[in-house]
Amino acid sequence: MTTEPFVIRPLGYSDLPRVMAVERRAFPTPWSLAMFVLELSKPSGVCLAALAEQRLAGYLICARYDRVWHLMNVAVDPALRRRGIASGLLDAMLERAGPEQSYTLEVRTSNAPAIALYERFGFRSAGTRPRYYRDTGEDAMIMWRTAQAPSASGAPG
Ligand SMILES: CC(C)(COP(=O)(O)OP(=O)(O)OC[C@H]1O[C@@H](n2cnc3c(N)ncnc32)[C@H](O)[C@@H]1OP(=O)(O)O)[C@@H](O)C(=O)NCCC(=O)NCCS
């Protein structure tokens, strides 16, 4: 794995054109610009950007509903994957929102890379939502990370 330096900072509205470009390449049914604007407008959310060589390389959106954090979106530029960028975003999310908090997410059951990433961060499957994704009719795996989960980064040692 080539590890290139990247920095994590809060995601801002001015990042959204580049976010949309990555989003369209990352997902069969990308979020609209309005969905990102809505999430950025929520004061309790954790929205992060990863920058490599001063360019937006990835982003993460996590929203809080009552006492549970929902990991809503995470994506990395296809050219910059497997370099630890999503892991850096997840580490920063856990640091900001709190490693002791409860987190949940939905992921396509076919999305092995994302499931492997989430498992590495202590998320565990808690069932499925049948035909959750309207574009393909695919099921969603529901995953939870609770305070009892293993430590954040999953890195050995
Ligand atoms: C899932 C995604 C965000 C991972 O981003 P990334 O920056 O490549 O992830 P990392 O480099 O931090 O990977 C961390 C670990 O996750 C797992 N992982 C990531 N991509 C993987 C792949 N393609 N195959 C298997 N495991 C993978 C590995 O355990 C990896 O550790 P390793 O590289 O030491 O083996 C990226 O593939 C992506 O943007 N996919 C499209 C969007 C998406 O599906 N988002 C999730 C929606 S629920």
The ligand as an SDF file (V2000), in Angstrom:
LIG
                    3D

 48 50  0  0  0  0  0  0  0  0999 V2000
  -15.2590    1.9710    0.6840 C   0  0  0  0  0  0  0  0  0  0  0  0
  -14.2390    3.1040    0.4220 C   0  0  0  0  0  0  0  0  0  0  0  0
  -14.7770    4.3920    1.0560 C   0  0  0  0  0  0  0  0  0  0  0  0
  -12.9000    2.7110    1.0640 C   0  0  0  0  0  0  0  0  0  0  0  0
  -11.9990    3.8310    0.9160 O   0  0  0  0  0  0  0  0  0  0  0  0
  -10.4030    3.6290    0.9840 P   0  0  0  0  0  0  0  0  0  0  0  0
   -9.8030    4.9690    1.2340 O   0  0  0  0  0  0  0  0  0  0  0  0
   -9.9570    2.8650   -0.1930 O   0  0  0  0  0  0  0  0  0  0  0  0
  -10.2790    2.7230    2.2930 O   0  0  0  0  0  0  0  0  0  0  0  0
   -8.9380    2.4490    3.1470 P   0  0  0  0  0  0  0  0  0  0  0  0
   -7.7440    2.6010    2.2750 O   0  0  0  0  0  0  0  0  0  0  0  0
   -8.9910    3.2740    4.3860 O   0  0  0  0  0  0  0  0  0  0  0  0
   -9.1280    0.9100    3.5030 O   0  0  0  0  0  0  0  0  0  0  0  0
   -9.1450    0.4410    4.8460 C   0  0  0  0  0  0  0  0  0  0  0  0
   -9.4530   -1.0270    4.8680 C   0  0  0  0  0  0  0  0  0  0  0  0
  -10.7750   -1.2790    4.3580 O   0  0  0  0  0  0  0  0  0  0  0  0
  -10.7650   -2.5350    3.6310 C   0  0  0  0  0  0  0  0  0  0  0  0
  -10.9450   -2.2780    2.1920 N   0  0  0  0  0  0  0  0  0  0  0  0
  -11.0060   -1.0740    1.5750 C   0  0  0  0  0  0  0  0  0  0  0  0
  -11.1880   -1.2600    0.2320 N   0  0  0  0  0  0  0  0  0  0  0  0
  -11.2320   -2.6050    0.0310 C   0  0  0  0  0  0  0  0  0  0  0  0
  -11.3910   -3.4190   -1.1200 C   0  0  0  0  0  0  0  0  0  0  0  0
  -11.5270   -2.8680   -2.3330 N   0  0  0  0  0  0  0  0  0  0  0  0
  -11.4120   -4.7400   -0.9500 N   0  0  0  0  0  0  0  0  0  0  0  0
  -11.2750   -5.3130    0.2510 C   0  0  0  0  0  0  0  0  0  0  0  0
  -11.0920   -4.5900    1.3980 N   0  0  0  0  0  0  0  0  0  0  0  0
  -11.0850   -3.2470    1.2850 C   0  0  0  0  0  0  0  0  0  0  0  0
   -9.3890   -3.1250    3.8700 C   0  0  0  0  0  0  0  0  0  0  0  0
   -9.4360   -3.8350    5.0970 O   0  0  0  0  0  0  0  0  0  0  0  0
   -8.5520   -1.8630    4.0110 C   0  0  0  0  0  0  0  0  0  0  0  0
   -7.3350   -2.0750    4.6560 O   0  0  0  0  0  0  0  0  0  0  0  0
   -6.0290   -2.5150    3.8010 P   0  0  0  0  0  0  0  0  0  0  0  0
   -5.9240   -1.5910    2.6160 O   0  0  0  0  0  0  0  0  0  0  0  0
   -4.9150   -2.3750    4.7830 O   0  0  0  0  0  0  0  0  0  0  0  0
   -6.2950   -3.9420    3.3840 O   0  0  0  0  0  0  0  0  0  0  0  0
  -14.0030    3.2810   -1.1030 C   0  0  0  0  0  0  0  0  0  0  0  0
  -13.7630    2.0220   -1.6990 O   0  0  0  0  0  0  0  0  0  0  0  0
  -15.1480    3.9740   -1.8350 C   0  0  0  0  0  0  0  0  0  0  0  0
  -15.2000    5.2070   -1.9370 O   0  0  0  0  0  0  0  0  0  0  0  0
  -16.0830    3.1630   -2.3710 N   0  0  0  0  0  0  0  0  0  0  0  0
  -17.2530    3.6970   -3.1140 C   0  0  0  0  0  0  0  0  0  0  0  0
  -18.1920    4.4200   -2.1830 C   0  0  0  0  0  0  0  0  0  0  0  0
  -18.7540    3.4680   -1.1220 C   0  0  0  0  0  0  0  0  0  0  0  0
  -19.0960    2.3290   -1.4000 O   0  0  0  0  0  0  0  0  0  0  0  0
  -18.8850    4.0020    0.1240 N   0  0  0  0  0  0  0  0  0  0  0  0
  -19.4710    3.2620    1.2180 C   0  0  0  0  0  0  0  0  0  0  0  0
  -20.9510    3.3830    1.1510 C   0  0  0  0  0  0  0  0  0  0  0  0
  -21.7850    2.4930    2.4410 S   0  0  0  0  0  0  0  0  0  0  0  0
  1  2  1  0
  2  3  1  0
  2  4  1  0
  2 36  1  0
  4  5  1  0
  5  6  1  0
  6  7  2  0
  6  8  1  0
  6  9  1  0
  9 10  1  0
 10 11  2  0
 10 12  1  0
 10 13  1  0
 13 14  1  0
 14 15  1  0
 15 16  1  0
 15 30  1  0
 16 17  1  0
 17 18  1  0
 17 28  1  0
 18 19  1  0
 18 27  1  0
 19 20  2  0
 20 21  1  0
 21 22  1  0
 21 27  2  0
 22 23  1  0
 22 24  2  0
 24 25  1  0
 25 26  2  0
 26 27  1  0
 28 29  1  0
 28 30  1  0
 30 31  1  0
 31 32  1  0
 32 33  2  0
 32 34  1  0
 32 35  1  0
 36 37  1  0
 36 38  1  0
 38 39  2  0
 38 40  1  0
 40 41  1  0
 41 42  1  0
 42 43  1  0
 43 44  2  0
 43 45  1  0
 45 46  1  0
 46 47  1  0
 47 48  1  0
M  END
$$$$
